[in-house]
Amino acid sequence: MKLALVTAVLLSSIGLVNVANAASIDKGQALVEKGNCVSCHGAGLNAPIMPTYPKLAGQYPDYLYYALKAYEVGDTNHLYGRNNATMSSLIKAQTTPLTDQDLRDIAAYIASLPGNFVIKK
């Protein structure tokens, strides 16, 4: 009986942690607008102004989050970081440094946008 009670408490606490860390699409939208991401990634973040810039709308939120983290790390870690002068400077140039939650919010917002990715099998 005690084992069942302890298991139930642990599982419910895991759910509370996930709710506490849930990403906010509205906050992400505000951060994307503040960062003026459309200036390079285009309308709806799905029409880049240059073919070398990626379409972001509809991308998986985990991928977007880790890409943003990699730009934040930059070239200080060659195994994990991404080195792109524009993205790195935008991530690091914020008046208030972006938190992990900010990056998750940005990723959630971008993932919520309609995209036209095609997954080939």
WOWO-V449697 format. One record per backbone hydrogen bond with DSSP energy under -1.0 kcal/mol. CO is the residue of the C=O (numbers start at 1). NH is the residue of the N-H. E is the energy in kcal/mol with one decimal. If there is no record, write none. Layout:
co=CO nh=NH e=E
co=CO nh=NH e=E
This chain:
co=1 nh=5 e=-2.1
co=2 nh=6 e=-2.9
co=3 nh=7 e=-2.6
co=4 nh=8 e=-2.3
co=5 nh=9 e=-2.3
co=6 nh=10 e=-2.5
co=7 nh=11 e=-2.6
co=8 nh=12 e=-2.2
co=9 nh=13 e=-2.0
co=10 nh=14 e=-1.8
co=11 nh=15 e=-1.5
co=12 nh=16 e=-1.6
co=13 nh=17 e=-2.0
co=14 nh=18 e=-1.9
co=15 nh=19 e=-2.0
co=16 nh=20 e=-2.3
co=17 nh=21 e=-1.7
co=19 nh=22 e=-1.1
co=24 nh=28 e=-2.2
co=25 nh=29 e=-2.5
co=26 nh=30 e=-2.0
co=27 nh=31 e=-2.2
co=28 nh=32 e=-2.5
co=29 nh=33 e=-2.5
co=30 nh=34 e=-2.3
co=31 nh=35 e=-2.2
co=32 nh=37 e=-1.7
co=36 nh=39 e=-1.5
co=37 nh=40 e=-1.4
co=37 nh=41 e=-2.5
co=38 nh=42 e=-1.4
co=40 nh=49 e=-2.5
co=41 nh=47 e=-1.5
co=42 nh=45 e=-2.4
co=43 nh=46 e=-1.9
co=45 nh=56 e=-2.6
co=45 nh=57 e=-2.2
co=50 nh=53 e=-1.7
co=56 nh=59 e=-2.2
co=60 nh=64 e=-2.2
co=61 nh=65 e=-2.6
co=62 nh=66 e=-2.5
co=63 nh=67 e=-2.2
co=64 nh=68 e=-2.5
co=65 nh=69 e=-2.4
co=66 nh=70 e=-2.1
co=67 nh=71 e=-2.0
co=68 nh=72 e=-1.9
co=69 nh=73 e=-2.3
co=70 nh=74 e=-2.3
co=70 nh=82 e=-2.1
co=73 nh=76 e=-1.3
co=77 nh=81 e=-3.3
co=84 nh=88 e=-3.0
co=85 nh=89 e=-2.0
co=86 nh=90 e=-2.1
co=87 nh=91 e=-2.5
co=88 nh=92 e=-2.4
co=89 nh=93 e=-1.9
co=99 nh=103 e=-2.1
co=100 nh=104 e=-2.2
co=101 nh=105 e=-2.5
co=102 nh=106 e=-2.6
co=103 nh=107 e=-2.4
co=104 nh=108 e=-2.4
co=105 nh=109 e=-2.3
co=106 nh=110 e=-2.6
co=107 nh=111 e=-2.4
co=108 nh=112 e=-1.3
co=110 nh=58 e=-2.1
